[in-house]
Amino acid sequence: LSRAWNAADALNTTYQVSGLAFQPKALAFYIVGIASATDAASAAVDGRRCGGFASSTSNRRCLGTYSVDAGASSAGSTFNRTDAVIATVDGGGALTGALDLSAIAADGFTLIVDDVAPADLSVMWKAWGGTDISNAEAITVDSPAVAGTVEVNLVGAFQPDVLLIFSSSDVAADNGATNNAGGFGFGFTTGTAAAQNVCIAGSEDDASPQMDTDGYIQDGECLAVIERTGGTVVVRAVLSSFDADGFTLNY
């Protein structure tokens, strides 16, 4: 479903979603930089891409990229935040908008404007709940410098059944940004079989006199990152195992 996040809405404006048949235990959020109540596309707005996940008001993260439209040369940024579920930045990496999770109710949730949006945006969301879901957690994982397996231990020490992955290149430290247009990707895995791993990624150059973009989609992998220049896929991973206290990725 979707929810409007309007530039005219003041700081601390809240958006309430209610009427769900369950209390959300996990929430995912997405924006693609365009506001519309119906199906739409645009080639005349700045590109804002972001994905976020939350299991509570204190366990939430988002990651995304920005690219300017109709600039004299390509310009963009990548960012990573632990204090919002959706955010936007400008071409220099400065924060221009932030939307956070302020409450989870028995039948929905509430979002709050922590930083006013730079444009009218549509925020898409998913909610999971019910007795089949016992644990959910949002974490950040750094890719290794060399190929091999990386074991990730969850704070809640539980064995997951599914991973939802947002990925980006050239991401700064938590709650920071880099003014390099970079790759943004999305992946999903429910097991170690190739058919249970899928990912999609895109990228663009920064400071190029002519825009240069790249795309990638692949099964058999749950994570992919395209470098910000050259179009090479520089990070790829597949699920190696779901473990008793986390999971292991094979890069």
Residue, then its C-alpha position, 0 to 999 in steps of 0.5 A: l500500500s502507499r501513503a503520501w508524504n507531502a512537502a507542505d507537511a510541517l515538521n512533526t506531522t504524523y501519518q497514521v495507518s490503522g485498520l490492519a487485522f494484526q499488529p505489525k511485527a515487521l515493516a518495509f518502506y520504499i520510495v522511487g521519487i515520484a508522488s502519484a495516487t495512480d500508476a505513473a512514471s516521470a523523466a523530469v524529476d530528480g531521482r530519489r530511491c530509498g528502502g527501509f525496514a523496521s521491527s520497532t521504533s528503536n530498530r529501524r534503518c534505511l538506505g538509498t541514493y539520489s541523482v539530479d535531473a537535467g544537470a550540467s553533469s551527473a550528480g548524486s549521493t548515497f546514504n545510510r541511516t539508523d534514525a529513519v525508515i525513509a530519507t532523502v539527500d541532495g547531490g552534495g549528500a546533505l539530508t533533505g527529508a526524513l520520515d521515522l516510525s513513531a509508534i506501532a499499534a494493535d492494528g497499524f503504525t504511525l510515521i512522523v516527519d523528522d525532516v520536511a520532504p523536498a518534494d511530494l513523494s509516495v511512500m509504499w509500505k508492507a506490514w507483516g504480523g500474526t502468530d507465524i512471525s516471532n522475530a524480526e530485526a534490522i541490521t547493517v552488514d558490511s561487505p568483505a574485501v575478499a570473496g568468502t563466507v561471512e557469518v552474521n549474528l543477530v542481536g535477538a539470537f534467532q534463526p531467520d526464515v527469510l532475508l530482505i536485503f537493501s544494498s548500495s555502494d559507497v555508503a558512508a558511516d551510519n547517518g552519513a552520506t557520500n556525494n557519489a552517485g552509486g548503486f542501489g539494489f534489492g534482494f530476497t532469499t528464503g533458502t540456499a537453492a538458486a531459485q530461492n535467491v533473487c536480486i536486482a540492482g542499478s547504478e549511475d556514474d557521478a560527475s560525468p558529462q554524459m549520464d551513464t547508467d547500468g542495471y542488473i537482475q539475477d537469480g541465484e544471488c540475493l545481493a548485488v552492487i554495481e560500482r559507481t563508474g564502469g558498470t561492473v558488478v563488484v559485490r555479489a552474494v548468495l545465502s550459505s545457511f540460516d543459522a541458529d543465531g543468524f545467517t551466513l552469506n557467501y560473497 
